[in-house]
Amino acid sequence: MNSEPELTLSFGEVPEYGHSTHGDILGRLCSMLPISNLEFLPISASEANQSVDWYELFQCCTTVTTIHARGRGTTSLVQALSPPEPTKIPGSKEKYGKRDDGATQPQAVTDSAGSHVTGTPFPKLASLLLENLNFNTVVPYSGTLYDVILNALRQYEANKTPLQTLDIGRCIITADRAKSLKKFVQGFHWDGDEGFIDPWESCGCCDTTDSEP
């Protein structure tokens, strides 16, 4: 039986040698492959890898309708879904820049008339599947991962392209936070498991409260 083409890459315990990093290797592969028409983008990374900027690798995939982010190493991809506040740059229509942590981040800008043009990544995104993520994780300059996802849902809704489906499984998230996200999508699926909270992450030294009551 015929099936859709699929690319699977696994680094496992492969170390990074010299100046070559996992991100460099993936970057070369992505530049050679016809990936701009991808509609389903699944990424699995159990641990954060500073050399891989998932959004920078796949920002050309503007036809993506479904993203499956699995594992804490996909935080940079999820963070890219929530662009920063618009910056007025006369005559500009679209701009991408670097966050302070070095990762590529879409930036909302204004056109020559001064109107805000939001650089929402993956403009056709309809379904977001999140697995094995900790919503309490502090994301540099963006609050917690929960804040990032909440802001992303708000921005897609503000652009008249609200996400249709949000699926959360095997994540660390409270019922209250799950309920807050539910109102932004038509189809909401959560396994009801709040996950195991590391006592070091809930020691009170970091503010992980919700953005809204």
C-alpha positions in Angstrom: 0.0 0.0 0.0 1.3 3.4 -1.0 2.0 5.9 1.8 3.0 9.5 2.0 6.8 10.3 1.9 8.3 10.5 5.3 11.7 11.7 6.6 12.9 10.4 9.9 16.2 11.6 11.5 17.6 10.2 14.8 20.7 11.5 16.4 20.5 9.5 19.6 23.9 9.7 21.4 25.7 11.0 18.3 28.1 13.7 19.6 28.9 17.0 17.9 32.3 17.2 16.5 34.4 20.4 15.9 32.4 23.1 14.4 29.7 20.8 13.0 26.5 20.7 15.1 23.3 18.9 14.8 21.7 22.1 13.7 24.3 22.5 10.9 23.7 18.9 9.7 19.9 19.4 9.7 20.3 22.8 8.0 22.2 21.3 5.1 19.6 18.5 4.8 16.7 20.9 4.8 18.3 23.1 2.2 18.6 20.1 -0.2 15.1 18.7 0.4 11.8 19.9 -1.2 10.2 20.6 2.2 8.5 23.9 1.5 5.2 22.2 0.8 5.1 20.2 4.0 1.6 20.1 5.6 2.4 17.9 8.6 5.5 18.8 10.7 6.3 16.3 13.5 9.3 17.0 15.7 10.5 14.8 18.6 13.3 15.9 20.8 13.4 14.7 24.4 16.0 17.1 25.6 16.9 20.7 24.7 19.7 21.0 22.2 21.0 24.5 22.0 22.5 23.9 18.5 19.1 23.2 16.9 16.7 26.1 16.2 13.7 24.2 14.9 11.8 27.3 13.6 14.8 28.6 11.7 15.0 25.2 9.9 11.4 25.0 9.0 10.2 28.6 8.6 10.0 28.1 4.8 7.2 25.6 5.4 4.4 28.1 5.2 1.8 25.5 4.1 2.1 23.5 7.4 -1.4 22.8 8.8 -0.4 20.5 11.6 2.5 20.6 14.1 3.3 17.8 16.5 5.9 18.9 19.1 7.0 16.1 21.3 9.5 16.5 24.1 11.1 19.4 25.9 13.7 19.8 23.1 10.9 21.3 20.9 10.5 24.4 23.1 12.1 26.7 20.5 9.6 25.6 17.9 6.7 26.2 20.2 8.1 29.6 21.3 8.3 30.7 17.6 4.5 30.4 17.4 4.2 33.5 19.6 5.8 36.5 17.8 6.8 39.6 19.9 4.9 42.9 19.8 4.8 44.8 16.5 7.7 47.1 15.8 7.2 50.0 13.4 9.5 49.7 10.5 8.3 52.0 7.6 8.1 50.3 4.3 8.7 46.8 5.7 6.3 44.0 5.1 8.0 41.1 6.9 11.1 40.7 9.0 12.8 37.9 10.9 15.4 38.6 13.5 17.3 37.0 16.3 16.1 36.8 19.9 18.5 37.6 22.7 19.2 33.9 23.1 20.3 33.6 19.5 17.3 31.8 18.1 15.4 33.0 15.1 12.1 34.7 16.0 9.4 36.1 13.7 8.9 39.8 14.3 5.7 41.6 13.7 6.2 44.9 11.8 4.2 47.7 10.2 3.7 48.5 6.6 4.5 51.8 4.9 1.0 53.1 6.0 1.8 52.4 9.6 -0.6 49.4 9.9 0.5 46.5 11.9 1.4 43.4 9.9 1.8 40.5 12.2 4.5 38.0 11.1 2.6 35.0 12.4 4.6 31.8 11.5 2.9 28.9 9.8 0.0 31.0 8.7 -2.1 27.9 7.7 -1.6 26.1 11.0 -4.9 24.5 12.1 -3.8 21.8 14.5 -1.2 21.8 17.3 -0.3 18.6 19.0 1.8 18.9 22.2 3.3 15.9 24.0 5.7 15.4 26.9 6.1 19.1 27.6 6.3 21.0 30.9 4.0 24.0 30.8 5.8 25.4 33.8 9.1 25.6 32.0 10.5 29.2 32.0 11.1 30.4 28.5 13.6 33.3 28.3 11.9 36.7 27.7 8.5 35.0 27.2 7.4 33.9 30.7 6.5 30.2 31.0 5.7 27.8 28.2 2.1 28.1 29.1 2.3 31.9 28.5 3.9 31.3 25.1 1.1 28.9 24.0 -1.6 31.1 25.4 -0.2 34.1 23.5 0.2 32.1 20.3 -3.5 31.1 20.4 -4.6 34.7 21.0 -2.5 35.9 18.1 -3.8 33.3 15.7 -7.4 34.3 16.8 -6.6 38.0 16.4 -5.4 37.3 12.8 -8.8 35.7 12.0 -7.1 32.3 11.7 -7.8 30.6 15.0 -6.5 27.1 15.5 -9.1 24.4 15.1 -7.5 21.7 17.2 -5.3 21.6 20.3 -4.2 18.3 21.6 -2.3 18.0 24.9 -1.0 14.6 26.1 1.4 13.4 28.8 2.3 17.0 29.7 2.8 18.8 33.0 -0.1 21.2 33.1 -2.8 22.1 35.6 -6.5 21.6 35.0 -7.1 25.4 35.3 -4.5 26.1 32.6 -5.9 23.5 30.3 -9.3 25.0 30.7 -8.0 28.5 29.8 -6.5 27.2 26.6 -9.7 25.3 25.6 -11.7 28.4 24.9 -9.4 29.4 22.0 -10.0 26.3 19.8 -13.0 24.4 18.5 -11.5 21.0 19.1 -9.7 20.5 22.4 -8.3 17.2 23.6 -6.5 16.8 26.9 -5.7 13.4 28.5 -6.6 14.8 32.0 -3.1 14.0 33.3 -1.5 16.9 35.1 1.8 15.1 35.1 4.5 14.9 37.7 5.7 18.3 39.0 9.4 18.4 40.0 9.6 19.9 43.5 12.6 22.0 42.3 10.3 23.6 39.7 7.6 24.4 42.2 9.8 25.6 45.0 8.5 29.2 44.7 11.7 30.8 43.5 10.1 31.3 40.1 6.8 32.9 39.3 4.8 30.4 37.2 1.4 31.8 37.9 -1.1 32.2 35.1 -1.3 35.3 33.0 -5.0 35.6 33.8 -7.3 34.4 36.6 
